[in-house]
Amino acid sequence: MAVVAFPPIPLIRKKVIVKQLKSCGADSPETAKTLAEAGVINPNGFKRITERLVKSGIIKRVGEDKYYV
């Protein structure tokens, strides 16, 4: 029987956040969006992952809750 491996949820979540921000045009402080505006499902569900993306510089935060890539 073959073993099917799935990527861990945090990795998938990171990719979704970045992809959604790119696809909605959030690429500067002026065009920054909340995760909900970017279309991220359950935007507050994985706050730690969002914080890691900000700390690592993959996404940038504007104000309290807007982000861009």
The first five atom37 places (N, CA, C, CB, O) and aatype in JSON, in Angstrom:
{
  "aatype": [12, 0, 19, 19, 0, 13, 14, 14, 9, 14, 10, 9, 1, 11, 11, 19, 9, 19, 11, 5, 10, 11, 15, 4, 7, 0, 3, 15, 14, 6, 16, 0, 11, 16, 10, 0, 6, 0, 7, 19, 9, 2, 14, 2, 7, 13, 11, 1, 9, 16, 6, 1, 10, 19, 11, 15, 7, 9, 9, 11, 1, 19, 7, 6, 3, 11, 18, 18, 19],
  "atom_mask": [
    [1, 1, 1, 1, 1],
    [1, 1, 1, 1, 1],
    [1, 1, 1, 1, 1],
    [1, 1, 1, 1, 1],
    [1, 1, 1, 1, 1],
    [1, 1, 1, 1, 1],
    [1, 1, 1, 1, 1],
    [1, 1, 1, 1, 1],
    [1, 1, 1, 1, 1],
    [1, 1, 1, 1, 1],
    [1, 1, 1, 1, 1],
    [1, 1, 1, 1, 1],
    [1, 1, 1, 1, 1],
    [1, 1, 1, 1, 1],
    [1, 1, 1, 1, 1],
    [1, 1, 1, 1, 1],
    [1, 1, 1, 1, 1],
    [1, 1, 1, 1, 1],
    [1, 1, 1, 1, 1],
    [1, 1, 1, 1, 1],
    [1, 1, 1, 1, 1],
    [1, 1, 1, 1, 1],
    [1, 1, 1, 1, 1],
    [1, 1, 1, 1, 1],
    [1, 1, 1, 0, 1],
    [1, 1, 1, 1, 1],
    [1, 1, 1, 1, 1],
    [1, 1, 1, 1, 1],
    [1, 1, 1, 1, 1],
    [1, 1, 1, 1, 1],
    [1, 1, 1, 1, 1],
    [1, 1, 1, 1, 1],
    [1, 1, 1, 1, 1],
    [1, 1, 1, 1, 1],
    [1, 1, 1, 1, 1],
    [1, 1, 1, 1, 1],
    [1, 1, 1, 1, 1],
    [1, 1, 1, 1, 1],
    [1, 1, 1, 0, 1],
    [1, 1, 1, 1, 1],
    [1, 1, 1, 1, 1],
    [1, 1, 1, 1, 1],
    [1, 1, 1, 1, 1],
    [1, 1, 1, 1, 1],
    [1, 1, 1, 0, 1],
    [1, 1, 1, 1, 1],
    [1, 1, 1, 1, 1],
    [1, 1, 1, 1, 1],
    [1, 1, 1, 1, 1],
    [1, 1, 1, 1, 1],
    [1, 1, 1, 1, 1],
    [1, 1, 1, 1, 1],
    [1, 1, 1, 1, 1],
    [1, 1, 1, 1, 1],
    [1, 1, 1, 1, 1],
    [1, 1, 1, 1, 1],
    [1, 1, 1, 0, 1],
    [1, 1, 1, 1, 1],
    [1, 1, 1, 1, 1],
    [1, 1, 1, 1, 1],
    [1, 1, 1, 1, 1],
    [1, 1, 1, 1, 1],
    [1, 1, 1, 0, 1],
    [1, 1, 1, 1, 1],
    [1, 1, 1, 1, 1],
    [1, 1, 1, 1, 1],
    [1, 1, 1, 1, 1],
    [1, 1, 1, 1, 1],
    [1, 1, 1, 1, 1]
  ],
  "atom_positions": [
    [[0.84, -1.19, 0.0], [0.0, 0.0, 0.0], [0.88, 1.25, 0.0], [-0.95, 0.0, 1.22], [1.82, 1.35, 0.79]],
    [[0.59, 2.16, -0.87], [1.38, 3.38, -1.0], [1.02, 4.38, 0.1], [1.17, 4.02, -2.38], [-0.15, 4.51, 0.48]],
    [[2.01, 5.05, 0.6], [1.8, 6.08, 1.6], [1.71, 7.43, 0.89], [2.94, 6.08, 2.67], [2.59, 7.8, 0.11]],
    [[0.66, 8.14, 1.17], [0.46, 9.46, 0.56], [0.88, 10.5, 1.58], [-1.03, 9.67, 0.1], [0.36, 10.54, 2.69]],
    [[1.82, 11.34, 1.2], [2.3, 12.39, 2.09], [1.7, 13.73, 1.69], [3.85, 12.46, 2.08], [1.7, 14.11, 0.52]],
    [[1.2, 14.43, 2.67], [0.66, 15.76, 2.44], [1.56, 16.78, 3.1], [-0.79, 15.87, 2.97], [2.12, 16.53, 4.16]],
    [[1.71, 17.95, 2.47], [2.52, 18.99, 3.11], [1.85, 19.43, 4.42], [2.71, 20.22, 2.16], [0.62, 19.41, 4.52]],
    [[2.63, 19.81, 5.38], [2.04, 20.24, 6.64], [1.17, 21.49, 6.46], [3.14, 20.51, 7.67], [1.43, 22.33, 5.6]],
    [[0.16, 21.59, 7.29], [-0.8, 22.7, 7.23], [-0.11, 24.07, 7.26], [-1.79, 22.61, 8.38], [-0.49, 24.94, 6.47]],
    [[0.88, 24.31, 8.14], [1.51, 25.65, 8.14], [2.14, 26.01, 6.8], [2.57, 25.72, 9.23], [2.08, 27.17, 6.39]],
    [[2.75, 25.05, 6.13], [3.35, 25.33, 4.83], [2.29, 25.72, 3.81], [4.15, 24.12, 4.33], [2.46, 26.67, 3.05]],
    [[1.2, 24.99, 3.81], [0.1, 25.3, 2.9], [-0.45, 26.69, 3.21], [-1.02, 24.24, 3.01], [-0.71, 27.48, 2.31]],
    [[-0.62, 26.97, 4.49], [-1.18, 28.26, 4.91], [-0.29, 29.42, 4.46], [-1.35, 28.29, 6.44], [-0.79, 30.43, 3.98]],
    [[1.02, 29.27, 4.63], [1.95, 30.32, 4.19], [1.79, 30.59, 2.71], [3.41, 29.92, 4.5], [1.72, 31.74, 2.28]],
    [[1.74, 29.52, 1.93], [1.62, 29.68, 0.48], [0.31, 30.36, 0.1], [1.72, 28.32, -0.22], [0.28, 31.19, -0.81]],
    [[-0.78, 30.01, 0.79], [-2.08, 30.6, 0.5], [-2.06, 32.1, 0.8], [-3.19, 29.91, 1.31], [-2.55, 32.9, 0.0]],
    [[-1.5, 32.47, 1.94], [-1.46, 33.89, 2.31], [-0.69, 34.7, 1.28], [-0.82, 34.07, 3.71], [-1.17, 35.74, 0.82]],
    [[0.49, 34.23, 0.91], [1.32, 34.94, -0.07], [0.62, 35.0, -1.43], [2.7, 34.27, -0.21], [0.6, 36.04, -2.07]],
    [[0.06, 33.88, -1.85], [-0.62, 33.83, -3.15], [-1.81, 34.79, -3.19], [-1.09, 32.39, -3.46], [-2.0, 35.5, -4.18]],
    [[-2.61, 34.81, -2.14], [-3.78, 35.67, -2.12], [-3.38, 37.15, -2.11], [-4.64, 35.36, -0.9], [-4.02, 37.97, -2.78]],
    [[-2.35, 37.5, -1.35], [-1.9, 38.89, -1.34], [-1.39, 39.31, -2.72], [-0.8, 39.1, -0.29], [-1.66, 40.42, -3.17]],
    [[-0.65, 38.42, -3.38], [-0.16, 38.74, -4.74], [-1.32, 38.89, -5.71], [0.81, 37.65, -5.23], [-1.35, 39.82, -6.51]],
    [[-2.27, 37.96, -5.65], [-3.35, 37.96, -6.64], [-4.3, 39.15, -6.5], [-4.14, 36.68, -6.52], [-4.95, 39.54, -7.47]],
    [[-4.39, 39.73, -5.3], [-5.28, 40.89, -5.15], [-4.52, 42.2, -5.33], [-5.95, 40.86, -3.78], [-5.1, 43.28, -5.15]],
    [[-3.24, 42.13, -5.68], [-2.48, 43.35, -5.97], [-1.91, 44.06, -4.76], [0.0, 0.0, 0.0], [-1.57, 45.24, -4.84]],
    [[-1.81, 43.36, -3.63], [-1.25, 43.97, -2.42], [0.27, 43.9, -2.49], [-1.78, 43.27, -1.13], [0.89, 43.01, -1.9]],
    [[0.86, 44.86, -3.22], [2.3, 44.81, -3.44], [3.03, 46.08, -3.0], [2.58, 44.57, -4.89], [4.19, 46.29, -3.35]],
    [[2.34, 46.91, -2.24], [2.97, 48.12, -1.71], [2.18, 48.56, -0.47], [3.01, 49.27, -2.79], [1.06, 48.09, -0.25]],
    [[2.75, 49.45, 0.33], [1.99, 49.94, 1.49], [0.66, 50.59, 1.09], [2.83, 50.95, 2.27], [-0.32, 50.51, 1.84]],
    [[0.62, 51.21, -0.06], [-0.6, 51.87, -0.52], [-1.69, 50.89, -0.92], [-0.29, 52.78, -1.67], [-2.88, 51.2, -0.83]],
    [[-1.3, 49.7, -1.38], [-2.28, 48.71, -1.84], [-2.44, 47.56, -0.85], [-1.87, 48.16, -3.2], [-3.06, 46.55, -1.17]],
    [[-1.9, 47.72, 0.35], [-1.99, 46.66, 1.36], [-3.44, 46.32, 1.67], [-1.26, 47.09, 2.65], [-4.31, 47.19, 1.63]],
    [[-3.69, 45.06, 1.98], [-5.04, 44.57, 2.27], [-5.04, 43.79, 3.58], [-5.56, 43.68, 1.11], [-4.0, 43.29, 4.02]],
    [[-6.2, 43.71, 4.19], [-6.34, 42.77, 5.31], [-6.37, 41.38, 4.7], [-7.64, 43.06, 6.17], [-6.61, 41.22, 3.5]],
    [[-6.11, 40.37, 5.51], [-6.15, 39.01, 4.98], [-7.56, 38.66, 4.5], [-5.68, 38.0, 6.05], [-7.71, 37.93, 3.52]],
    [[-8.57, 39.17, 5.17], [-9.95, 38.93, 4.73], [-10.2, 39.57, 3.36], [-10.95, 39.47, 5.77], [-10.81, 38.95, 2.49]],
    [[-9.73, 40.81, 3.17], [-9.88, 41.48, 1.88], [-9.14, 40.73, 0.78], [-9.37, 42.91, 1.96], [-9.57, 40.73, -0.38]],
    [[-8.03, 40.09, 1.14], [-7.25, 39.34, 0.15], [-7.89, 37.99, -0.17], [-5.84, 39.12, 0.66], [-7.47, 37.32, -1.11]],
    [[-8.9, 37.61, 0.6], [-9.6, 36.36, 0.32], [-9.06, 35.15, 1.07], [0.0, 0.0, 0.0], [-9.33, 34.01, 0.7]],
    [[-8.3, 35.4, 2.13], [-7.78, 34.3, 2.94], [-8.91, 33.79, 3.82], [-6.55, 34.75, 3.8], [-9.51, 34.56, 4.58]],
    [[-9.21, 32.5, 3.73], [-10.26, 31.9, 4.54], [-9.79, 31.81, 5.99], [-10.64, 30.49, 3.99], [-8.66, 31.41, 6.26]],
    [[-10.66, 32.19, 6.91], [-10.36, 32.19, 8.34], [-9.06, 32.94, 8.62], [-10.27, 30.74, 8.87], [-8.1, 32.35, 9.11]],
    [[-9.02, 34.23, 8.31], [-7.77, 34.99, 8.39], [-7.15, 35.06, 9.78], [-8.02, 36.37, 7.92], [-5.95, 35.29, 9.9]],
    [[-7.93, 34.88, 10.82], [-7.38, 34.94, 12.18], [-7.08, 33.56, 12.75], [-8.35, 35.67, 13.09], [-6.7, 33.44, 13.92]],
    [[-7.24, 32.54, 11.95], [-7.06, 31.18, 12.42], [-5.63, 30.78, 12.7], [0.0, 0.0, 0.0], [-5.39, 29.88, 13.51]],
    [[-4.67, 31.4, 12.05], [-3.28, 31.0, 12.18], [-2.4, 32.23, 12.37], [-2.82, 30.2, 10.94], [-1.5, 32.49, 11.57]],
    [[-2.66, 32.98, 13.42], [-1.93, 34.23, 13.65], [-0.42, 34.02, 13.75], [-2.42, 34.9, 14.92], [0.35, 34.87, 13.31]],
    [[0.0, 32.9, 14.32], [1.43, 32.63, 14.45], [2.12, 32.53, 13.1], [1.65, 31.35, 15.24], [3.24, 33.01, 12.92]],
    [[1.45, 31.9, 12.17], [2.01, 31.76, 10.82], [2.15, 33.13, 10.17], [1.13, 30.82, 9.94], [3.17, 33.43, 9.55]],
    [[1.13, 33.96, 10.32], [1.19, 35.32, 9.77], [2.34, 36.09, 10.4], [-0.14, 36.06, 10.0], [3.07, 36.8, 9.7]],
    [[2.51, 35.96, 11.72], [3.61, 36.65, 12.41], [4.97, 36.17, 11.9], [3.51, 36.44, 13.93], [5.89, 36.97, 11.75]],
    [[5.09, 34.89, 11.65], [6.37, 34.36, 11.13], [6.66, 34.91, 9.74], [6.35, 32.82, 11.08], [7.81, 35.21, 9.41]],
    [[5.62, 35.03, 8.92], [5.82, 35.6, 7.58], [6.29, 37.05, 7.67], [4.51, 35.52, 6.77], [7.14, 37.47, 6.89]],
    [[5.75, 37.79, 8.62], [6.16, 39.18, 8.81], [7.59, 39.23, 9.34], [5.2, 39.92, 9.78], [8.41, 39.98, 8.82]],
    [[7.89, 38.44, 10.35], [9.24, 38.44, 10.94], [10.31, 38.05, 9.92], [9.29, 37.48, 12.12], [11.42, 38.59, 9.94]],
    [[9.98, 37.13, 9.04], [10.96, 36.68, 8.06], [11.04, 37.6, 6.85], [10.62, 35.28, 7.6], [11.89, 37.42, 5.98]],
    [[10.16, 38.61, 6.78], [10.2, 39.57, 5.69], [9.51, 39.11, 4.42], [0.0, 0.0, 0.0], [9.61, 39.78, 3.39]],
    [[8.8, 37.99, 4.48], [8.1, 37.5, 3.29], [6.91, 38.39, 2.97], [7.64, 36.04, 3.49], [6.63, 38.67, 1.81]],
    [[6.21, 38.83, 4.01], [5.16, 39.82, 3.84], [5.46, 40.98, 4.79], [3.74, 39.21, 4.11], [6.2, 40.83, 5.76]],
    [[4.87, 42.13, 4.5], [5.07, 43.32, 5.33], [3.73, 43.73, 5.91], [5.7, 44.49, 4.51], [2.69, 43.56, 5.28]],
    [[3.75, 44.28, 7.12], [2.53, 44.74, 7.78], [2.45, 46.26, 7.7], [2.49, 44.27, 9.26], [3.45, 46.96, 7.84]],
    [[1.25, 46.74, 7.47], [0.96, 48.17, 7.49], [-0.12, 48.37, 8.55], [0.51, 48.71, 6.07], [-1.2, 47.79, 8.46]],
    [[0.18, 49.19, 9.54], [-0.78, 49.4, 10.62], [-0.98, 48.12, 11.41], [0.0, 0.0, 0.0], [-0.05, 47.34, 11.61]],
    [[-2.2, 47.93, 11.86], [-2.53, 46.78, 12.71], [-2.78, 45.5, 11.93], [-3.73, 47.09, 13.54], [-2.39, 44.42, 12.36]],
    [[-3.45, 45.63, 10.77], [-3.93, 44.39, 10.14], [-3.87, 44.34, 8.62], [-5.32, 44.16, 10.55], [-4.53, 43.5, 8.02]],
    [[-3.12, 45.22, 8.0], [-3.0, 45.18, 6.55], [-1.6, 44.68, 6.17], [-3.26, 46.58, 5.93], [-0.62, 44.95, 6.85]],
    [[-1.55, 43.92, 5.05], [-0.3, 43.29, 4.64], [-0.09, 43.43, 3.15], [-0.29, 41.81, 5.04], [-1.04, 43.66, 2.39]],
    [[1.17, 43.31, 2.73], [1.51, 43.27, 1.3], [2.78, 42.45, 1.12], [1.7, 44.71, 0.72], [3.52, 42.2, 2.07]],
    [[3.01, 42.04, -0.14], [4.21, 41.25, -0.46], [5.22, 42.11, -1.17], [3.86, 40.02, -1.32], [6.29, 41.64, -1.53]]
  ]
}
